[in-house]
């Protein structure tokens, strides 16, 4: 996930920059993103320089890779495949 802390706006109009646009975030996402922002900006310790990645990876200075995100979500009991397929089906149903 190549999002940086600069891609997040947590204020009266919370948003996440995707490309050049900010997408408005609805509850509970602003609270979750704010917690991730706090986690991402904490000092990591020796050998880990400060980073601007919203999802810092285990390798110093690198972001969390997509495969790792899937593994983390799966370990938390979130079936990303089912969610992805549902989202694709919903988008396809809106096509003319």
N, CA, C and O atoms as a GROMACS GRO file, in nm:
protein
  384
    1UNK      N    1   0.086  -0.116   0.000
    1UNK     CA    2   0.000   0.000   0.000
    1UNK      C    3   0.090   0.122   0.000
    1UNK      O    4   0.163   0.145   0.096
    2UNK      N    5   0.086   0.198  -0.104
    2UNK     CA    6   0.179   0.310  -0.120
    2UNK      C    7   0.121   0.443  -0.076
    2UNK      O    8   0.150   0.545  -0.137
    3UNK      N    9   0.040   0.443   0.026
    3UNK     CA   10  -0.016   0.567   0.078
    3UNK      C   11   0.080   0.626   0.180
    3UNK      O   12   0.141   0.553   0.259
    4UNK      N   13   0.093   0.758   0.178
    4UNK     CA   14   0.177   0.826   0.276
    4UNK      C   15   0.088   0.899   0.375
    4UNK      O   16  -0.033   0.911   0.354
    5UNK      N   17   0.147   0.948   0.482
    5UNK     CA   18   0.070   1.022   0.581
    5UNK      C   19   0.013   1.151   0.521
    5UNK      O   20  -0.085   1.205   0.572
    6UNK      N   21   0.073   1.200   0.414
    6UNK     CA   22   0.023   1.320   0.346
    6UNK      C   23  -0.103   1.291   0.264
    6UNK      O   24  -0.171   1.384   0.220
    7UNK      N   25  -0.134   1.162   0.243
    7UNK     CA   26  -0.253   1.125   0.167
    7UNK      C   27  -0.377   1.116   0.256
    7UNK      O   28  -0.485   1.079   0.208
    8UNK      N   29  -0.362   1.149   0.384
    8UNK     CA   30  -0.471   1.137   0.480
    8UNK      C   31  -0.508   1.275   0.531
    8UNK      O   32  -0.422   1.358   0.560
    9UNK      N   33  -0.638   1.298   0.543
    9UNK     CA   34  -0.688   1.423   0.602
    9UNK      C   35  -0.788   1.383   0.710
    9UNK      O   36  -0.895   1.331   0.681
   10UNK      N   37  -0.750   1.408   0.836
   10UNK     CA   38  -0.838   1.377   0.949
   10UNK      C   39  -0.873   1.510   1.014
   10UNK      O   40  -0.794   1.564   1.092
   11UNK      N   41  -0.990   1.561   0.984
   11UNK     CA   42  -1.037   1.686   1.041
   11UNK      C   43  -1.189   1.687   1.031
   11UNK      O   44  -1.251   1.582   1.040
   12UNK      N   45  -1.249   1.801   1.013
   12UNK     CA   46  -1.395   1.807   1.001
   12UNK      C   47  -1.444   1.745   0.871
   12UNK      O   48  -1.562   1.711   0.860
   13UNK      N   49  -1.356   1.731   0.771
   13UNK     CA   50  -1.391   1.670   0.644
   13UNK      C   51  -1.288   1.562   0.613
   13UNK      O   52  -1.203   1.580   0.526
   14UNK      N   53  -1.295   1.447   0.684
   14UNK     CA   54  -1.192   1.344   0.668
   14UNK      C   55  -1.189   1.287   0.527
   14UNK      O   56  -1.293   1.264   0.466
   15UNK      N   57  -1.068   1.265   0.478
   15UNK     CA   58  -1.055   1.212   0.343
   15UNK      C   59  -0.925   1.138   0.323
   15UNK      O   60  -0.832   1.146   0.404
   16UNK      N   61  -0.920   1.067   0.213
   16UNK     CA   62  -0.804   0.991   0.174
   16UNK      C   63  -0.776   1.023   0.028
   16UNK      O   64  -0.865   1.012  -0.057
   17UNK      N   65  -0.652   1.063  -0.002
   17UNK     CA   66  -0.617   1.098  -0.139
   17UNK      C   67  -0.593   0.969  -0.218
   17UNK      O   68  -0.507   0.888  -0.185
   18UNK      N   69  -0.672   0.953  -0.323
   18UNK     CA   70  -0.654   0.843  -0.418
   18UNK      C   71  -0.629   0.906  -0.553
   18UNK      O   72  -0.721   0.958  -0.616
   19UNK      N   73  -0.506   0.900  -0.597
   19UNK     CA   74  -0.469   0.970  -0.720
   19UNK      C   75  -0.456   1.118  -0.689
   19UNK      O   76  -0.376   1.156  -0.604
   20UNK      N   77  -0.535   1.201  -0.757
   20UNK     CA   78  -0.530   1.345  -0.734
   20UNK      C   79  -0.649   1.396  -0.652
   20UNK      O   80  -0.652   1.513  -0.616
   21UNK      N   81  -0.746   1.309  -0.624
   21UNK     CA   82  -0.867   1.349  -0.553
   21UNK      C   83  -0.870   1.296  -0.411
   21UNK      O   84  -0.817   1.189  -0.382
   22UNK      N   85  -0.935   1.372  -0.322
   22UNK     CA   86  -0.960   1.325  -0.188
   22UNK      C   87  -1.098   1.260  -0.186
   22UNK      O   88  -1.196   1.319  -0.232
   23UNK      N   89  -1.105   1.139  -0.132
   23UNK     CA   90  -1.230   1.066  -0.119
   23UNK      C   91  -1.277   1.084   0.024
   23UNK      O   92  -1.201   1.059   0.118
   24UNK      N   93  -1.401   1.128   0.041
   24UNK     CA   94  -1.458   1.149   0.175
   24UNK      C   95  -1.472   1.016   0.248
   24UNK      O   96  -1.517   0.918   0.189
   25UNK      N   97  -1.433   1.013   0.375
   25UNK     CA   98  -1.441   0.891   0.455
   25UNK      C   99  -1.559   0.899   0.552
   25UNK      O  100  -1.578   1.000   0.619
   26UNK      N  101  -1.637   0.792   0.557
   26UNK     CA  102  -1.750   0.784   0.649
   26UNK      C  103  -1.712   0.700   0.770
   26UNK      O  104  -1.623   0.615   0.762
   27UNK      N  105  -1.781   0.723   0.882
   27UNK     CA  106  -1.756   0.644   1.004
   27UNK      C  107  -1.772   0.497   0.976
   27UNK      O  108  -1.863   0.458   0.903
   28UNK      N  109  -1.687   0.415   1.031
   28UNK     CA  110  -1.583   0.438   1.131
   28UNK      C  111  -1.444   0.459   1.070
   28UNK      O  112  -1.346   0.460   1.144
   29UNK      N  113  -1.434   0.475   0.938
   29UNK     CA  114  -1.303   0.485   0.874
   29UNK      C  115  -1.215   0.599   0.926
   29UNK      O  116  -1.095   0.577   0.944
   30UNK      N  117  -1.268   0.720   0.953
   30UNK     CA  118  -1.179   0.826   1.003
   30UNK      C  119  -1.109   0.787   1.133
   30UNK      O  120  -0.992   0.818   1.152
   31UNK      N  121  -1.180   0.719   1.223
   31UNK     CA  122  -1.119   0.678   1.349
   31UNK      C  123  -1.013   0.571   1.326
   31UNK      O  124  -0.907   0.573   1.389
   32UNK      N  125  -1.041   0.478   1.236
   32UNK     CA  126  -0.945   0.372   1.206
   32UNK      C  127  -0.820   0.428   1.138
   32UNK      O  128  -0.708   0.389   1.170
   33UNK      N  129  -0.840   0.519   1.044
   33UNK     CA  130  -0.727   0.582   0.974
   33UNK      C  131  -0.646   0.668   1.071
   33UNK      O  132  -0.523   0.671   1.062
   34UNK      N  133  -0.714   0.737   1.163
   34UNK     CA  134  -0.642   0.818   1.262
   34UNK      C  135  -0.555   0.729   1.350
   34UNK      O  136  -0.441   0.766   1.382
   35UNK      N  137  -0.606   0.613   1.390
   35UNK     CA  138  -0.528   0.519   1.470
   35UNK      C  139  -0.408   0.467   1.390
   35UNK      O  140  -0.298   0.454   1.445
   36UNK      N  141  -0.429   0.438   1.262
   36UNK     CA  142  -0.318   0.391   1.177
   36UNK      C  143  -0.215   0.502   1.158
   36UNK      O  144  -0.095   0.475   1.154
   37UNK      N  145  -0.262   0.625   1.144
   37UNK     CA  146  -0.172   0.739   1.129
   37UNK      C  147  -0.084   0.753   1.253
   37UNK      O  148   0.036   0.780   1.242
   38UNK      N  149  -0.143   0.736   1.371
   38UNK     CA  150  -0.066   0.743   1.495
   38UNK      C  151   0.037   0.630   1.500
   38UNK      O  152   0.152   0.652   1.539
   39UNK      N  153  -0.004   0.510   1.461
   39UNK     CA  154   0.087   0.396   1.459
   39UNK      C  155   0.201   0.418   1.359
   39UNK      O  156   0.317   0.390   1.390
   40UNK      N  157   0.168   0.467   1.242
   40UNK     CA  158   0.266   0.483   1.134
   40UNK      C  159   0.373   0.586   1.168
   40UNK      O  160   0.486   0.575   1.121
   41UNK      N  161   0.338   0.686   1.247
   41UNK     CA  162   0.433   0.794   1.275
   41UNK      C  163   0.512   0.772   1.404
   41UNK      O  164   0.594   0.856   1.441
   42UNK      N  165   0.488   0.660   1.474
   42UNK     CA  166   0.565   0.630   1.595
   42UNK      C  167   0.708   0.592   1.556
   42UNK      O  168   0.730   0.533   1.451
   43UNK      N  169   0.804   0.627   1.642
   43UNK     CA  170   0.942   0.584   1.617
   43UNK      C  171   0.951   0.431   1.618
   43UNK      O  172   0.887   0.366   1.700
   44UNK      N  173   1.028   0.374   1.527
   44UNK     CA  174   1.040   0.230   1.511
   44UNK      C  175   1.159   0.170   1.584
   44UNK      O  176   1.162   0.050   1.610
   45UNK      N  177   1.256   0.252   1.618
   45UNK     CA  178   1.373   0.198   1.687
   45UNK      C  179   1.497   0.198   1.599
   45UNK      O  180   1.497   0.250   1.487
   46UNK      N  181   1.602   0.139   1.653
   46UNK     CA  182   1.732   0.136   1.587
   46UNK      C  183   1.723   0.072   1.448
   46UNK      O  184   1.665  -0.035   1.432
   47UNK      N  185   1.778   0.138   1.348
   47UNK     CA  186   1.782   0.084   1.213
   47UNK      C  187   1.658   0.117   1.130
   47UNK      O  188   1.655   0.088   1.011
   48UNK      N  189   1.559   0.176   1.192
   48UNK     CA  190   1.437   0.213   1.119
   48UNK      C  191   1.426   0.365   1.116
   48UNK      O  192   1.383   0.426   1.214
   49UNK      N  193   1.464   0.427   1.005
   49UNK     CA  194   1.455   0.572   0.996
   49UNK      C  195   1.308   0.617   0.996
   49UNK      O  196   1.220   0.537   0.963
   50UNK      N  197   1.281   0.742   1.032
   50UNK     CA  198   1.144   0.792   1.025
   50UNK      C  199   1.090   0.771   0.883
   50UNK      O  200   1.163   0.784   0.785
   51UNK      N  201   0.963   0.740   0.873
   51UNK     CA  202   0.903   0.714   0.743
   51UNK      C  203   0.775   0.793   0.727
   51UNK      O  204   0.712   0.831   0.826
   52UNK      N  205   0.736   0.818   0.604
   52UNK     CA  206   0.610   0.887   0.578
   52UNK      C  207   0.504   0.791   0.526
   52UNK      O  208   0.394   0.834   0.490
   53UNK      N  209   0.534   0.661   0.521
   53UNK     CA  210   0.437   0.563   0.473
   53UNK      C  211   0.323   0.548   0.574
   53UNK      O  212   0.348   0.538   0.694
   54UNK      N  213   0.200   0.546   0.526
   54UNK     CA  214   0.085   0.524   0.613
   54UNK      C  215   0.085   0.380   0.664
   54UNK      O  216   0.044   0.354   0.777
   55UNK      N  217   0.132   0.287   0.582
   55UNK     CA  218   0.144   0.146   0.619
   55UNK      C  219   0.290   0.105   0.604
   55UNK      O  220   0.328   0.044   0.503
   56UNK      N  221   0.374   0.138   0.704
   56UNK     CA  222   0.516   0.105   0.693
   56UNK      C  223   0.538  -0.045   0.696
   56UNK      O  224   0.471  -0.118   0.768
   57UNK      N  225   0.633  -0.090   0.616
   57UNK     CA  226   0.664  -0.232   0.611
   57UNK      C  227   0.768  -0.270   0.714
   57UNK      O  228   0.817  -0.186   0.788
   58UNK      N  229   0.800  -0.397   0.719
   58UNK     CA  230   0.900  -0.446   0.812
   58UNK      C  231   1.041  -0.409   0.772
   58UNK      O  232   1.130  -0.403   0.856
   59UNK      N  233   1.062  -0.384   0.643
   59UNK     CA  234   1.193  -0.346   0.593
   59UNK      C  235   1.205  -0.193   0.604
   59UNK      O  236   1.121  -0.121   0.551
   60UNK      N  237   1.309  -0.143   0.673
   60UNK     CA  238   1.322   0.001   0.695
   60UNK      C  239   1.309   0.082   0.567
   60UNK      O  240   1.372   0.053   0.466
   61UNK      N  241   1.224   0.186   0.573
   61UNK     CA  242   1.206   0.278   0.462
   61UNK      C  243   1.112   0.230   0.353
   61UNK      O  244   1.093   0.301   0.254
   62UNK      N  245   1.052   0.112   0.368
   62UNK     CA  246   0.963   0.056   0.266
   62UNK      C  247   0.820   0.048   0.317
   62UNK      O  248   0.796   0.039   0.438
   63UNK      N  249   0.725   0.051   0.225
   63UNK     CA  250   0.584   0.037   0.260
   63UNK      C  251   0.546  -0.110   0.271
   63UNK      O  252   0.621  -0.198   0.228
   64UNK      N  253   0.432  -0.136   0.329
   64UNK     CA  254   0.380  -0.271   0.343
   64UNK      C  255   0.338  -0.320   0.205
   64UNK      O  256   0.260  -0.254   0.137
   65UNK      N  257   0.389  -0.434   0.165
   65UNK     CA  258   0.358  -0.490   0.033
   65UNK      C  259   0.216  -0.546   0.031
   65UNK      O  260   0.163  -0.586   0.135
   66UNK      N  261   0.154  -0.550  -0.088
   66UNK     CA  262   0.016  -0.595  -0.102
   66UNK      C  263  -0.004  -0.736  -0.047
   66UNK      O  264  -0.105  -0.762   0.019
   67UNK      N  265   0.088  -0.827  -0.073
   67UNK     CA  266   0.075  -0.963  -0.022
   67UNK      C  267   0.072  -0.966   0.129
   67UNK      O  268  -0.001  -1.046   0.189
   68UNK      N  269   0.150  -0.879   0.192
   68UNK     CA  270   0.152  -0.871   0.338
   68UNK      C  271   0.020  -0.819   0.392
   68UNK      O  272  -0.026  -0.864   0.497
   69UNK      N  273  -0.041  -0.723   0.322
   69UNK     CA  274  -0.170  -0.670   0.364
   69UNK      C  275  -0.273  -0.782   0.365
   69UNK      O  276  -0.349  -0.796   0.461
   70UNK      N  277  -0.276  -0.861   0.260
   70UNK     CA  278  -0.370  -0.973   0.252
   70UNK      C  279  -0.349  -1.068   0.369
   70UNK      O  280  -0.446  -1.113   0.431
   71UNK      N  281  -0.223  -1.099   0.400
   71UNK     CA  282  -0.192  -1.189   0.511
   71UNK      C  283  -0.239  -1.132   0.644
   71UNK      O  284  -0.294  -1.205   0.727
   72UNK      N  285  -0.217  -1.001   0.666
   72UNK     CA  286  -0.258  -0.937   0.791
   72UNK      C  287  -0.410  -0.938   0.805
   72UNK      O  288  -0.463  -0.966   0.913
   73UNK      N  289  -0.480  -0.908   0.697
   73UNK     CA  290  -0.626  -0.907   0.702
   73UNK      C  291  -0.680  -1.048   0.725
   73UNK      O  292  -0.774  -1.066   0.803
   74UNK      N  293  -0.621  -1.145   0.659
   74UNK     CA  294  -0.664  -1.284   0.676
   74UNK      C  295  -0.642  -1.328   0.821
   74UNK      O  296  -0.728  -1.396   0.879
   75UNK      N  297  -0.530  -1.292   0.879
   75UNK     CA  298  -0.501  -1.327   1.018
   75UNK      C  299  -0.599  -1.261   1.114
   75UNK      O  300  -0.626  -1.314   1.222
   76UNK      N  301  -0.654  -1.145   1.074
   76UNK     CA  302  -0.752  -1.076   1.158
   76UNK      C  303  -0.893  -1.127   1.134
   76UNK      O  304  -0.989  -1.076   1.192
   77UNK      N  305  -0.907  -1.229   1.048
   77UNK     CA  306  -1.038  -1.287   1.022
   77UNK      C  307  -1.119  -1.217   0.914
   77UNK      O  308  -1.240  -1.237   0.904
   78UNK      N  309  -1.052  -1.135   0.834
   78UNK     CA  310  -1.120  -1.062   0.726
   78UNK      C  311  -1.092  -1.133   0.595
   78UNK      O  312  -0.977  -1.145   0.553
   79UNK      N  313  -1.199  -1.181   0.530
   79UNK     CA  314  -1.186  -1.252   0.402
   79UNK      C  315  -1.185  -1.149   0.290
   79UNK      O  316  -1.291  -1.106   0.243
   80UNK      N  317  -1.067  -1.111   0.248
   80UNK     CA  318  -1.052  -1.006   0.146
   80UNK      C  319  -1.104  -1.051   0.010
   80UNK      O  320  -1.154  -0.969  -0.067
   81UNK      N  321  -1.092  -1.180  -0.021
   81UNK     CA  322  -1.136  -1.230  -0.151
   81UNK      C  323  -1.287  -1.213  -0.166
   81UNK      O  324  -1.334  -1.166  -0.270
   82UNK      N  325  -1.362  -1.250  -0.064
   82UNK     CA  326  -1.507  -1.236  -0.070
   82UNK      C  327  -1.547  -1.089  -0.083
   82UNK      O  328  -1.638  -1.055  -0.159
   83UNK      N  329  -1.480  -1.002  -0.008
   83UNK     CA  330  -1.510  -0.858  -0.014
   83UNK      C  331  -1.478  -0.802  -0.152
   83UNK      O  332  -1.554  -0.723  -0.206
   84UNK      N  333  -1.364  -0.844  -0.208
   84UNK     CA  334  -1.324  -0.796  -0.340
   84UNK      C  335  -1.426  -0.841  -0.446
   84UNK      O  336  -1.466  -0.761  -0.531
   85UNK      N  337  -1.466  -0.967  -0.440
   85UNK     CA  338  -1.562  -1.019  -0.538
   85UNK      C  339  -1.697  -0.949  -0.526
   85UNK      O  340  -1.762  -0.922  -0.628
   86UNK      N  341  -1.740  -0.920  -0.404
   86UNK     CA  342  -1.866  -0.849  -0.384
   86UNK      C  343  -1.858  -0.709  -0.441
   86UNK      O  344  -1.953  -0.662  -0.504
   87UNK      N  345  -1.746  -0.640  -0.419
   87UNK     CA  346  -1.729  -0.505  -0.472
   87UNK      C  347  -1.729  -0.505  -0.625
   87UNK      O  348  -1.789  -0.417  -0.686
   88UNK      N  349  -1.662  -0.602  -0.685
   88UNK     CA  350  -1.659  -0.611  -0.832
   88UNK      C  351  -1.799  -0.638  -0.886
   88UNK      O  352  -1.840  -0.577  -0.984
   89UNK      N  353  -1.874  -0.729  -0.823
   89UNK     CA  354  -2.010  -0.761  -0.868
   89UNK      C  355  -2.099  -0.636  -0.858
   89UNK      O  356  -2.182  -0.612  -0.946
   90UNK      N  357  -2.083  -0.557  -0.751
   90UNK     CA  358  -2.162  -0.436  -0.736
   90UNK      C  359  -2.130  -0.334  -0.846
   90UNK      O  360  -2.220  -0.269  -0.899
   91UNK      N  361  -2.002  -0.320  -0.878
   91UNK     CA  362  -1.962  -0.225  -0.982
   91UNK      C  363  -2.014  -0.270  -1.119
   91UNK      O  364  -2.060  -0.188  -1.198
   92UNK      N  365  -2.007  -0.399  -1.146
   92UNK     CA  366  -2.052  -0.452  -1.275
   92UNK      C  367  -2.203  -0.432  -1.289
   92UNK      O  368  -2.252  -0.405  -1.399
   93UNK      N  369  -2.276  -0.445  -1.181
   93UNK     CA  370  -2.422  -0.428  -1.188
   93UNK      C  371  -2.462  -0.284  -1.221
   93UNK      O  372  -2.574  -0.260  -1.265
   94UNK      N  373  -2.371  -0.189  -1.199
   94UNK     CA  374  -2.401  -0.048  -1.229
   94UNK      C  375  -2.366  -0.010  -1.371
   94UNK      O  376  -2.400   0.100  -1.414
   95UNK      N  377  -2.298  -0.098  -1.445
   95UNK     CA  378  -2.261  -0.067  -1.583
   95UNK      C  379  -2.384  -0.066  -1.673
   95UNK      O  380  -2.477  -0.144  -1.650
   96UNK      N  381  -2.386   0.021  -1.773
   96UNK     CA  382  -2.502   0.022  -1.865
   96UNK      C  383  -2.507  -0.103  -1.950
   96UNK      O  384  -2.598  -0.118  -2.032
   0.00000   0.00000   0.00000
